[in-house]
Amino acid sequence: MAERRMFCKKITESDAFLDMPLSSQALYFHLNMAADDDGFVNNPKKIVRSIGASEDDYKLLIAKRFIVTFESGVIVIKHWKMHNYIQSDRYKPTDYVEEKSMLGIKSNKAYTLDKSKAVYGLDTKCIQDVSVGKDRLGKDRLGKDKEESTEPPTPPKPSKHKYGEFNHVLLLDSEYERLGLDYGEDMRAKAITFLDEYIEEKGAKYKSHYMAIRRWVVNAVKERESKGKPDYSKNKFNQMIKSSYDFDEIERTILND
C-alpha cells in the first residue's frame, strides 16, 4: 500500500469544506491518511477517538457527503480518486470488495452509491436451493423469478441518530445539519441537551424532535439562559401542546400574546 497521500484543492478549499469546524476538517485529513489504496477505512470510530474528535465531527462529514458509510461499519472517502492517483506497481486493491461493488464512479471521479449494484438488506450470493415438501426451488426457478421481477429494490429510508446524554433526541443527518446552519452549533447543542433532559424528566413524546426544537425548544433555551434556570411551565407553546387541544383557546392565547 502506498504511504503518501495527496489532497485536491478543489475539495479542501471549497466553501462546503471550509465552513466545517477545524476539528471536522482535521478528522477528514486523518481518515484520508488511514485509508487504503481505494479510499476505504475500516476503523473510523477508532480514529475519531484517537485524535480527540467528536461524534458530531464524524456525523458532519457524513451529512456533507465527504465520506460514504456502509452497514459493515466501513467507510470510503467520497472524493478519493480526485485526491489520489496511485501507480499500478504500488497499488494494492482494497479488501472490502463487497462494499466497493456497491459503488459507481461519477464523471468527476467521485464515488457514488450505485443503486443498480446494491441490494438493500439482501446478499444474493448467499441464496441457496431450498426444499419445501416436494417443491424444490432450484436455479431454474430462481432465474424465472428474477425475470418476472422487474421492479428495482427500494432504497432504505434515511435513519435517525440518537443525541443527548439520555439518547432521547432523534434526528436525521440532514435535520442535524440544518439546525446547525440555522441556529449555530452552540445553540444546536444546547437545544438538543434541553430537549433530551426535558423528555427524560417529563416523559414527553413528539412526532418530530426536529420540529419540536424549531417550534419551541430554541426559545425555551433562550428564556432559560436569560433567567439562569429552566422554566418549562412558562413556555406557551408547550402549555398549548399539553392542553386538551381546544383550538379556540389556542387562538385566543396567540392573539392576546
Legacy VTK file of the C-alpha trace (Angstrom):
# vtk DataFile Version 3.0
C-alpha trace
ASCII
DATASET POLYDATA
POINTS 257 float
0.000 0.000 0.000
1.285 3.449 -0.886
2.411 5.531 2.108
1.869 9.002 0.670
-1.478 10.699 0.259
-2.461 13.747 -1.774
-5.342 16.194 -1.481
-7.260 18.038 -4.174
-7.581 21.788 -3.503
-10.940 21.772 -5.279
-12.269 19.786 -2.306
-10.251 21.073 0.658
-10.658 24.745 -0.308
-14.356 24.549 -1.164
-16.870 26.533 0.899
-18.557 23.302 1.984
-15.278 22.029 3.452
-14.031 25.303 4.973
-17.419 26.002 6.577
-16.908 22.952 8.798
-15.226 23.276 12.214
-11.454 22.757 12.212
-11.961 19.550 14.200
-14.104 18.103 11.382
-11.528 19.172 8.795
-8.728 17.553 10.811
-10.724 14.326 11.109
-11.173 14.271 7.334
-7.417 14.535 6.767
-6.714 11.755 9.283
-9.295 9.466 7.661
-7.638 10.071 4.289
-4.227 9.202 5.715
-5.599 5.966 7.196
-7.426 4.864 4.017
-6.262 2.002 1.816
-5.380 2.482 -1.860
-9.067 2.557 -2.835
-10.048 5.033 -0.119
-11.647 2.586 2.355
-11.257 2.857 6.144
-12.314 0.012 8.431
-11.852 1.748 11.800
-13.261 5.307 11.521
-14.612 5.346 15.097
-11.172 4.436 16.462
-9.627 7.323 14.535
-12.303 9.687 15.893
-11.349 8.716 19.450
-7.581 8.664 18.881
-7.389 12.267 17.635
-9.893 13.631 20.170
-12.566 14.433 17.589
-16.250 14.273 18.488
-19.111 12.164 17.204
-20.560 15.376 15.773
-17.432 15.878 13.644
-17.891 12.395 12.209
-21.616 12.872 11.573
-20.951 16.208 9.872
-18.615 14.536 7.362
-21.399 12.048 6.626
-24.070 14.751 6.356
-21.935 16.813 3.961
-21.142 13.694 1.918
-17.384 13.843 2.330
-17.476 10.183 3.362
-19.821 7.329 2.420
-20.779 4.766 5.067
-21.731 1.091 4.827
-23.691 -1.148 7.200
-20.484 -3.088 7.904
-19.002 -0.021 9.618
-16.512 0.523 6.804
-16.412 3.963 5.156
-14.961 5.268 1.903
-13.634 8.726 1.105
-16.096 10.014 -1.499
-13.564 12.120 -3.445
-10.682 9.661 -3.064
-9.946 9.309 -6.769
-9.961 13.101 -7.136
-7.317 13.310 -4.411
-5.058 10.405 -5.299
-3.555 8.663 -8.276
-1.511 5.608 -7.302
0.840 3.957 -9.773
-0.023 0.377 -10.616
3.234 -1.028 -9.233
2.415 0.451 -5.813
-1.347 -0.072 -5.826
-2.861 -2.703 -3.524
-6.593 -3.410 -4.101
-8.912 -2.984 -1.147
-10.025 -5.966 0.914
-13.556 -4.543 1.046
-14.697 -5.852 -2.310
-18.363 -6.167 -1.305
-18.556 -2.513 -0.322
-16.625 -1.492 -3.421
-19.067 -3.434 -5.610
-21.846 -1.110 -4.399
-20.081 1.985 -5.708
-20.085 3.713 -9.051
-17.758 6.468 -10.209
-19.075 9.808 -11.465
-17.566 11.688 -14.387
-15.599 13.846 -11.913
-14.120 10.646 -10.371
-16.136 10.931 -7.141
-17.572 7.742 -5.654
-21.346 7.353 -5.531
-23.594 4.565 -4.278
-24.763 2.648 -7.345
-28.363 1.571 -6.711
-28.229 -0.831 -9.633
-25.453 -2.766 -7.881
-26.528 -2.540 -4.257
-29.160 -4.985 -2.961
-30.508 -3.486 0.237
-30.754 -5.895 3.130
-30.037 -8.963 0.999
-26.936 -10.823 -0.100
-27.947 -12.654 -3.269
-24.717 -14.681 -3.236
-25.952 -16.464 -0.124
-29.223 -17.673 -1.664
-29.176 -21.499 -1.763
-31.552 -24.145 -3.114
-34.399 -24.737 -0.644
-36.633 -27.819 -0.361
-40.242 -27.348 0.674
-42.001 -30.723 0.619
-41.738 -31.973 -2.968
-41.303 -28.482 -4.424
-37.622 -27.566 -4.817
-36.547 -24.003 -5.675
-33.608 -24.700 -7.956
-31.597 -22.468 -10.229
-34.219 -22.576 -12.990
-36.970 -21.385 -10.643
-34.782 -18.630 -9.182
-33.894 -17.476 -12.671
-37.568 -17.376 -13.653
-38.468 -15.326 -10.564
-35.659 -12.910 -11.350
-37.008 -12.392 -14.883
-40.558 -11.832 -13.639
-39.480 -9.270 -11.037
-38.672 -6.062 -12.893
-39.069 -3.584 -10.032
-35.797 -2.139 -8.685
-35.060 -2.648 -4.970
-36.475 0.027 -2.701
-33.725 2.078 -1.056
-33.848 2.138 2.744
-35.312 5.192 4.436
-32.747 7.557 5.993
-32.096 6.513 9.584
-32.254 8.823 12.590
-29.398 9.083 15.068
-29.695 9.418 18.833
-28.438 12.586 20.537
-28.152 13.770 24.127
-26.930 12.188 27.337
-30.080 10.062 27.574
-30.265 9.363 23.811
-33.856 10.636 23.640
-33.452 13.091 20.745
-33.758 11.509 17.292
-32.619 13.450 14.219
-31.795 12.703 10.609
-28.337 13.796 9.446
-29.996 16.431 7.254
-32.062 17.730 10.206
-28.996 17.894 12.446
-27.060 19.839 9.812
-29.997 22.202 9.151
-30.270 23.085 12.850
-26.574 23.936 12.925
-26.859 26.140 9.858
-29.960 27.979 11.141
-29.081 28.411 14.818
-25.322 27.819 15.057
-23.540 24.820 16.554
-23.612 26.156 20.123
-27.385 26.728 20.164
-27.960 23.394 18.427
-26.029 21.600 21.177
-27.930 23.483 23.915
-31.307 22.799 22.294
-30.572 19.071 21.970
-29.457 18.906 25.615
-32.560 20.819 26.729
-34.984 18.569 24.828
-33.143 15.402 25.901
-33.350 16.370 29.589
-36.957 17.554 29.221
-38.048 14.211 27.735
-36.158 12.344 30.473
-37.823 14.413 33.219
-41.339 14.754 31.815
-41.672 11.648 29.664
-42.863 13.861 26.814
-43.290 12.411 23.333
-43.081 14.206 19.993
-43.737 13.009 16.482
-40.756 15.048 15.266
-37.952 16.141 17.582
-36.654 18.343 14.779
-39.905 20.322 14.626
-40.090 20.478 18.430
-36.671 22.135 18.513
-37.634 24.589 15.788
-41.054 25.433 17.256
-40.314 25.945 20.945
-37.106 24.454 22.320
-34.761 27.167 20.985
-36.950 29.892 22.503
-37.155 27.927 25.748
-33.358 27.694 25.900
-33.032 31.424 25.353
-35.601 32.050 28.087
-33.758 29.726 30.453
-30.452 31.462 29.790
-31.962 34.885 30.367
-33.297 33.759 33.769
-30.426 31.477 34.661
-32.627 28.430 35.244
-35.042 26.158 33.347
-38.694 27.077 33.459
-40.682 24.672 31.297
-44.074 25.755 32.612
-43.920 29.282 31.160
-43.377 28.197 27.583
-46.750 28.986 25.986
-46.358 26.648 23.066
-45.675 23.785 25.456
-48.713 24.735 27.530
-50.900 24.504 24.448
-49.458 21.128 23.486
-50.236 19.766 26.969
-53.795 21.132 26.878
-56.870 19.298 25.606
-56.383 20.800 22.138
-59.086 23.474 22.487
-58.298 25.345 19.291
-60.474 28.339 20.231
-58.457 28.721 23.425
-55.207 28.366 21.493
-56.272 31.123 19.089
-57.180 33.439 21.980
-53.826 32.748 23.647
-51.937 33.658 20.477
-53.981 36.821 19.828
-53.530 38.032 23.412
-49.769 37.312 23.452
LINES 1 258
257 0 1 2 3 4 5 6 7 8 9 10 11 12 13 14 15 16 17 18 19 20 21 22 23 24 25 26 27 28 29 30 31 32 33 34 35 36 37 38 39 40 41 42 43 44 45 46 47 48 49 50 51 52 53 54 55 56 57 58 59 60 61 62 63 64 65 66 67 68 69 70 71 72 73 74 75 76 77 78 79 80 81 82 83 84 85 86 87 88 89 90 91 92 93 94 95 96 97 98 99 100 101 102 103 104 105 106 107 108 109 110 111 112 113 114 115 116 117 118 119 120 121 122 123 124 125 126 127 128 129 130 131 132 133 134 135 136 137 138 139 140 141 142 143 144 145 146 147 148 149 150 151 152 153 154 155 156 157 158 159 160 161 162 163 164 165 166 167 168 169 170 171 172 173 174 175 176 177 178 179 180 181 182 183 184 185 186 187 188 189 190 191 192 193 194 195 196 197 198 199 200 201 202 203 204 205 206 207 208 209 210 211 212 213 214 215 216 217 218 219 220 221 222 223 224 225 226 227 228 229 230 231 232 233 234 235 236 237 238 239 240 241 242 243 244 245 246 247 248 249 250 251 252 253 254 255 256
